[in-house]
Amino acid sequence: METKTVELEKNGHFFVIQYALGLEDEVVEHLMMMADDRESAFDWMDAAAMSFDITEAAANNCIDTMQSDEF
């Protein structure tokens, strides 16, 4: 099972999320829950940035898969 990792450093806080391919929706949902926690240093801009990285990686993986299927 292939895994991906996204990282964010903000004001001395490090957020590292590692997930299996195919679980992107669940990870983004978890990021939204983290951003909704007012006691967390993780906010909605952080969730947006990490979600973008996750969806970009998923799109690139899809493109790579399609290209490898062509040959």
Phi and psi restraints in degrees (value plus and minus 20) as a CYANA .aco file:
   2 GLU   PHI    -103.0   -63.0
   2 GLU   PSI     119.1   159.1
   3 THR   PHI    -139.2   -99.2
   3 THR   PSI     136.6   176.6
   4 LYS   PHI    -144.2  -104.2
   4 LYS   PSI     135.9   175.9
   5 THR   PHI    -151.7  -111.7
   5 THR   PSI     114.1   154.1
   6 VAL   PHI    -141.0  -101.0
   6 VAL   PSI     123.2   163.2
   7 GLU   PHI    -152.6  -112.6
   7 GLU   PSI     130.0   170.0
   8 LEU   PHI    -165.1  -125.1
   8 LEU   PSI     111.7   151.7
   9 GLU   PHI    -135.1   -95.1
   9 GLU   PSI     109.8   149.8
  10 LYS   PHI    -168.4  -128.4
  10 LYS   PSI      97.6   137.6
  11 ASN   PHI      30.1    70.1
  11 ASN   PSI      24.0    64.0
  12 GLY   PHI      63.1   103.1
  12 GLY   PSI     -21.7    18.3
  13 HIS   PHI    -120.4   -80.4
  13 HIS   PSI     118.9   158.9
  14 PHE   PHI    -137.7   -97.7
  14 PHE   PSI     105.8   145.8
  15 PHE   PHI    -134.8   -94.8
  15 PHE   PSI     101.3   141.3
  16 VAL   PHI    -146.8  -106.8
  16 VAL   PSI     103.4   143.4
  17 ILE   PHI    -140.7  -100.7
  17 ILE   PSI     104.3   144.3
  18 GLN   PHI    -137.8   -97.8
  18 GLN   PSI     113.8   153.8
  19 TYR   PHI    -166.5  -126.5
  19 TYR   PSI     138.2   178.2
  20 ALA   PHI    -105.3   -65.3
  20 ALA   PSI     124.1   164.1
  21 LEU   PHI     -76.4   -36.4
  21 LEU   PSI     118.8   158.8
  22 GLY   PHI      78.7   118.7
  22 GLY   PSI     -32.2     7.8
  23 LEU   PHI    -125.4   -85.4
  23 LEU   PSI      -0.3    39.7
  24 GLU   PHI     -78.3   -38.3
  24 GLU   PSI     -62.2   -22.2
  25 ASP   PHI     -79.6   -39.6
  25 ASP   PSI     -63.3   -23.3
  26 GLU   PHI     -86.1   -46.1
  26 GLU   PSI     -57.5   -17.5
  27 VAL   PHI     -87.2   -47.2
  27 VAL   PSI     -64.4   -24.4
  28 VAL   PHI     -82.6   -42.6
  28 VAL   PSI     -59.5   -19.5
  29 GLU   PHI     -81.6   -41.6
  29 GLU   PSI     -61.4   -21.4
  30 HIS   PHI     -83.4   -43.4
  30 HIS   PSI     -60.3   -20.3
  31 LEU   PHI     -81.5   -41.5
  31 LEU   PSI     -59.0   -19.0
  32 MET   PHI     -84.7   -44.7
  32 MET   PSI     -59.6   -19.6
  33 MET   PHI     -84.9   -44.9
  33 MET   PSI     -59.6   -19.6
  34 MET   PHI     -82.9   -42.9
  34 MET   PSI     -62.0   -22.0
  35 ALA   PHI     -87.4   -47.4
  35 ALA   PSI     -49.4    -9.4
  36 ASP   PHI     -96.6   -56.6
  36 ASP   PSI     -33.3     6.7
  37 ASP   PHI     -99.6   -59.6
  37 ASP   PSI      88.1   128.1
  38 ARG   PHI     -86.1   -46.1
  38 ARG   PSI     -38.7     1.3
  39 GLU   PHI    -106.6   -66.6
  39 GLU   PSI     -26.8    13.2
  40 SER   PHI    -110.9   -70.9
  40 SER   PSI     129.4   169.4
  41 ALA   PHI     -98.1   -58.1
  41 ALA   PSI     -26.8    13.2
  42 PHE   PHI    -107.2   -67.2
  42 PHE   PSI     101.8   141.8
  43 ASP   PHI    -137.3   -97.3
  43 ASP   PSI    -194.6  -154.6
  44 TRP   PHI     -86.6   -46.6
  44 TRP   PSI     -52.2   -12.2
  45 MET   PHI     -86.3   -46.3
  45 MET   PSI     -58.6   -18.6
  46 ASP   PHI     -84.0   -44.0
  46 ASP   PSI     -64.5   -24.5
  47 ALA   PHI     -81.6   -41.6
  47 ALA   PSI     -61.3   -21.3
  48 ALA   PHI     -84.0   -44.0
  48 ALA   PSI     -63.6   -23.6
  49 ALA   PHI     -84.5   -44.5
  49 ALA   PSI     -65.5   -25.5
  50 MET   PHI     -90.3   -50.3
  50 MET   PSI     -56.7   -16.7
  51 SER   PHI     -83.2   -43.2
  51 SER   PSI     -59.5   -19.5
  52 PHE   PHI     -80.9   -40.9
  52 PHE   PSI     -66.0   -26.0
  53 ASP   PHI     -80.1   -40.1
  53 ASP   PSI     -60.6   -20.6
  54 ILE   PHI     -86.7   -46.7
  54 ILE   PSI     -66.5   -26.5
  55 THR   PHI     -90.1   -50.1
  55 THR   PSI     -53.3   -13.3
  56 GLU   PHI     -85.1   -45.1
  56 GLU   PSI     -63.0   -23.0
  57 ALA   PHI     -83.6   -43.6
  57 ALA   PSI     -59.6   -19.6
  58 ALA   PHI     -85.1   -45.1
  58 ALA   PSI     -61.8   -21.8
  59 ALA   PHI     -84.2   -44.2
  59 ALA   PSI     -63.8   -23.8
  60 ASN   PHI     -83.7   -43.7
  60 ASN   PSI     -58.8   -18.8
  61 ASN   PHI     -83.5   -43.5
  61 ASN   PSI     -60.4   -20.4
  62 CYS   PHI     -84.1   -44.1
  62 CYS   PSI     -64.0   -24.0
  63 ILE   PHI     -82.8   -42.8
  63 ILE   PSI     -64.7   -24.7
  64 ASP   PHI     -80.5   -40.5
  64 ASP   PSI     -61.1   -21.1
  65 THR   PHI     -84.8   -44.8
  65 THR   PSI     -63.4   -23.4
  66 MET   PHI     -84.0   -44.0
  66 MET   PSI     -61.2   -21.2
  67 GLN   PHI     -88.0   -48.0
  67 GLN   PSI     -58.0   -18.0
  68 SER   PHI     -91.3   -51.3
  68 SER   PSI     -47.5    -7.5
  69 ASP   PHI     -92.4   -52.4
  69 ASP   PSI     -42.3    -2.3
  70 GLU   PHI     -93.4   -53.4
  70 GLU   PSI     -44.1    -4.1
